[in-house]
Amino acid sequence: MRTGPPHGGGRPIHVHGGQSDIRPVQSTSMTARLADIATQAGGSEATVSRVLNGKPGVAAATRESVLAALDVLGYERPVRLRRRSAGLVGLITPELENPIFPALAQVIGQALTRQGYTPVLATQTPGGSTEDELTEMLVDRGVAGIIFVSGLHADTSADMQRYEQLRAKGVPFVLVNGFSPKVQAPFISPDDRAAMRLAVTHLVSLGHQRIGLAVGPKRFVPVLRKIEGFRATVQEQLNLAPDEVEELIQHSLFTLEGGQAAASALMERGCTAVVCASDMMALGAIRAARRLSMEVPRDLSVVGYDDSPLIAFTDPPLTTIRQPVTAMGQAAVRTLLEEVGGTPAPHSEFVFMPELVVRGSTAAGPGPAPAVTA
């Protein structure tokens, strides 16, 4: 385990003619002996000196032990001994305002770094670079592959030919959050249908009979899947007619303001609980209730989606569907690197099960709670 400062902030090692002058950045008067590193590495000072000076005659395992000792003690490796990047890997996200995207970017970036790759984060901004422009920029820089998160592949109205053109250039890629049968590539997705079943079942168990769904635009695959899961569960558990279910679905934007607008419309239709397609929308739903002098969860129960960082510390703490960010991010990297290594993953979708996290934004509804059976 690394206990010293990270690379770039550690103490540099200067090697001169077989002698290693290790000079701490914080105090130039301090000089560490080769014995420090030798003790940590479990070898001799002569061996450490040979490794630092790039001399032959040292076993690979011993060399790695010495380099690991440098890391643990917080010294920078000599330039000639620093690990070279195995290549660049692009990561394209739609924006970073929604906390789920930085969370995914962090997991993916760390997983790439552990494998020796250098992640390059490319973010779309309103009025800025498009996904196609960012893709072209990454390809021009010779990336080994690209991971797309919630990109145009999730938009049913988008032209999927762009991905086939990318594949024709020999650039491997993996697509996260969104599936298209028109794209020959591996997909990584949460189970949006199962997520809605978890949320609705929870609210029904609390006695809610009038449950609304606040989601984004209908053209997105995750939205369509959430609607499918919501519709099936509500019809099954509340015995509502199809037209009654449609009244409970409100489309808006994946923003705080979008959630506020959607929740306001659903409350006007008598909803006592709202399931939101993102945590940001859920915070908007809470704000909508407060503007009507209603309290959450006393007057309105709210369920979010993502379990974004810090969402447990809102007022009230948000009940939400936890998207398996770590497992999905690591799977995306593993799948991409298999493609980079010449072992293409099948054209299939790897679906990850979400989890219901119950906190303080949901409570008993006005209706009778049905008996819960095992």
Secondary structure by P-SEA (a helix, b strand, c coil): ccccccccccbbbbbccccccccccccccccccaaaaaaaacccaaaaaaaaaccccccaaaaaaaaaaaaaacccccccccccccbbbbbbbcccccaaaaaaaaaaaaaaaaacbbbbbbbbccccccaaaaaaaaaaacccbbbbccccccccccccaaaaaaaaacccccccccccccccbbbbbcaaaaaaaaaaaaaaaacccbbbbbbcccccaaaaaaaaaaaaaaaaaccccaaaaaaabbbbcccaaaaaaaaaaaaaacccbbbbccaaaaaaaaaaaaaacccccccbbbbbccccccccccccccbbbbcaaaaaaaaaaaaaaaaaaccccccccbbbbbbbbbcccccccccccccccc
